[in-house]
């Protein structure tokens, strides 16, 4: 039984080290002339670049934002947000100025507000949103933002997050190494005894 147990231990320790080497060592270390460096820390720059590209190409893009700001819901919410201070301004100015209040009937105030709203909806807001979007498109680079954030991310914290999410799966990989090692050990013992027969 010693050989299968030893093989199981070797299989487990090999997979345990392999799992740990995803993140460690965080800085390159030379052991017996071999440079050891965790997979993720070593490929940090490539990983950051790939995540940035994936976010920009697959998850969120300028086109998504352009569609969102051109959606009916967004336009209605924006119009309500713009019209509220305009309504407040018109109502306050009328109350503060008795001369204006004398000439501005409820009907004239409603027409004024409707005219402002129509002008905003037809020409002003769409043009403003398009200019804002073009300016944002020039200034915001999602790929670069994500790349920088990933590069600056604390990899010790990243390791904790991965272990919190996938600890069962990572332990299963380690145990699978032990099970395979045990089976290989049994096969070795079986082959050894068959050779003697």
N, C-alpha and C positions, 0 to 999 in steps of 0.2 A: 504493500500500500504506500510505501515511502515515495516511489517514483510518481504515481498519479498525484499525490498530495504536493510534492515538490513542483511538479508541472503546473498544478493549479495555482500555486503561489507565484510561480514565475509569470504565468499568464495574467494573473491579477495585478502584480506589481508593474508589469510592462504596460498594461492599459492605464493603470493609475498614473504612472509617470507621463504617458502620452497625453492624458486628459489635462494634467497639471501644466504640461509644456505648451498648451494652447495659450496660456497667459504668462507663464514663468519660464525662465527668469525675465524680469521686466527690462533689465539692461544686459547687454552681451557679457557672457562670462566664458573664460577659456578653461576647460577641464581636460587634462591630459592632451593638450594641443588641439582640442576640438572646441570650436566656438559654439557655445550654446546660447540660444536666445528664443524666448517665447514667440510662437507664431504670430499672435496679434500684435504684440509690441514691435516685432521686427517689421511687420507689414503695415504698420500704423498709417503711413502716408498713402500707400496704395489703397488700403481699406477706406480711408477717409475720402479719397478721390472717387472710388467706385460707389460708395454710399451717396456722395454728392451727385454723381451722374445718374444713379438710379432714382433718387428723389426727384431730380429735375425732369428726367425722361419718362418715368413710370408713375410717380405719385402726384406731384404738383408741378405745374408749369405756368408760364405767363398766360397761356391760352385759357387755362382754368380760371384764373383771376379775371381775365377779360370777359369770359362768359358770365362769371358771377356778378360783375358790376353792370353788365348789360341785361341782367335778368329783370323781369317785371317786378318781382318781390323787392329786390334791392333798390330799384328805381323808386318804387312807391314809398319804401321806408325812408329813403334819402329825401324825397320830396316832402314827406311829413316832417322830417327833422329840420328842413330848410324853411318850410312855411311857418312853423311854430314861432320862431323868433320874429319873423316878418309880421305875423298877426299881432303878436304882443307889441311890437314897435308901433304899428299903425294905431292900435287901440290906445296905447299910452300917449302918443302924440296928440290924438284927438282929445283925450281927457285933459291934457296939459295946456292945450291951446283952445280956448273957448270960441275964437273966431273960426277956426277950422271946424270945430264941432257944430257950429251953427250952419255951415254950408254943406257939410258932409252928412247926407242922410244914410240910413242903413243900407239902402239900395246902392248908393254910390260907393260905399265902403266895400260891399260885396263884389261889385263890378271891378273895383280896383284890385282886390285880392285875387279875383278870378283872372284878370289880365296878367298880373304878376305871375301867377301859377302857370298859365298857359305859355308865357314867354320862357319861363324857367324850363318847363317840360319840353317845349319844342326846340329851342335853340341853345339856351345857356348851359343847362346841366349836361346834355349829351356832349357838347363841345368841351366843357370843363373836364368831364370824366375821361374823354378820349385823350386830352392833353395830359391829364394826371397819369393815365395808364402808360402813355409813351414815355413820360419822365420816369415813372417807376420801373418800366422795362429796361431803361438805360442804366438806372442806378442799382437795381436789385438783381443780384446773380445768385439764384437759389443754390446752384452747385457749389459756388465758392463759400456761401454762408454755411452750408452743411459740412463741407470739407473742413473749414476752420473749426467749427464746433466739435467735430469728431476728433480732429487732431489735438484740440485743447482739452478734451474730455479726460477725466481722471480714470486711468485704466484699472486702478484698484477698485474703484466704484463700479466700473463696467463689469469686472470679474464678479463682484458681489451680485450684481443684477442677473448675470447669466446663471450663476449658481442658484440664485433664488428661483429663477424660472425653470431651469432644466436640471436641478439636482438629481431627481429620480432617474432621468435618462442617462446622465453622466455616471451615476452609480451603477446603472444597468450595464453600461459599456465596460466598467471595471469588472463586474461580476461575470459578464460574458467571457472576458479573458480568462477568469478562473475556471469557468465551466469548460471552455475549449481546451485549456491547459490540462485539466483533469482527464478529459476524453483522450487527448493525445498521449498522456501518461499511461492510461489503460491500454491504448493501442500498442505502445512501446513494450509494455509488459507482456501483452498477448503475443506480439511478434517474437519477443525474446523466448517465451515458453514454446511457441510453435517451432522455432529454430532448434530447440533441444530435442523435440520429439522426432 
